[in-house]
Amino acid sequence: MLTFPDTEKKIRTKISSYKSSLNKEKRAHGYISDGAGKRYLLFWLYFALGDLEKFEEYIKWYLREFPDDVGEPAQKLCWAIGLQRMGRVIDAKRMLAELMLSNLYLIPQLLGESIEKYDIWHSSNYEHMDYYEHVPQELIARVTADDIAWINGLYDSFAFRRMRKKYIEIYNQLKYTKDLESRKALLKESNLIVSYLNEQYS
């Protein structure tokens, strides 16, 4: 886990180091595997830096280098808020929805709401309730009151509540369904949530 830099200069130095490492890997192998997850930590660092122009440049680079990457929750938090601050409202809503479905607990924890552990199948460690405990407080501290108000408004909206409800229903069934074909059918159904998201924010 990243030891968060405590000054702007140190943040910039860490960004430079990570980018250099990723570019070196590409020069050596022709692609970037990034087993250490530096591509995600760079989202954290650019968000903390607060330079929206540099952040947007990095997002373009990331999408070019990792077009099929599923990402991780804290990355999506930084990405969503960054897009909102850039004025890219529709993209920001879509990313916040992706964040919500990547970890059902992070947003309510961020909002200070009481949470419950859902009786669902979690496909990775990123989806567990205790994930939030590993997000640096230095990062959370950079989420402003305006950011919180924006997140809260969307989280309580009809569209977000509908997506969340459907996701929980499907993944509850996945927890108790062992038959392979039945699981495939449920996962296919879960893709309809993405279709709904696209209809809402396109």
Protein Blocks (a to p, Z undefined) as FASTA:
>chain_A
ZZddfbfklmmmmmmmmmmmmmmmmmmnopafklnommmmmmmmmmmnopaklmmmmmmm
mmmmmmmbgbjfklmmmmmmmmmmnopamlmmmmmmmmmmmomklmmmmnopacdddddd
dfbfklpmklmmmpcfklmmmpcfklmmmmmmmmmpmklmmmmmmmmmmmmmmmmpmblk
lmmmmmmmmmmmmmmmmmmmZZ
